[in-house]
């Protein structure tokens, strides 16, 4: 499966503390759920054990919102949300 990223998604990955590898892993093996406007969401939890914005967290959750590409064999990631716990 191929995964492509819109520029917007790459910007969100950088500013929210995720990595492209984590997002790809989320799409390949994460929980799938329906998102707005016919899009598909993917969700996975990752160990973090670090500091983000001055607070320490043990885990982070990655959500990737994507659409199927025209060939139906790849995903185009539109945006990425990261939550820290």
Secondary structure, 3 states (H helix, E strand, C coil): CEEEECHHHHHHHHHHCCCHHHHHHHHHHCEEEECHHHCEEEEEEEEEEEEECCEEEEEEEEEEEEEECCCCCEEEEEEEEEEEC
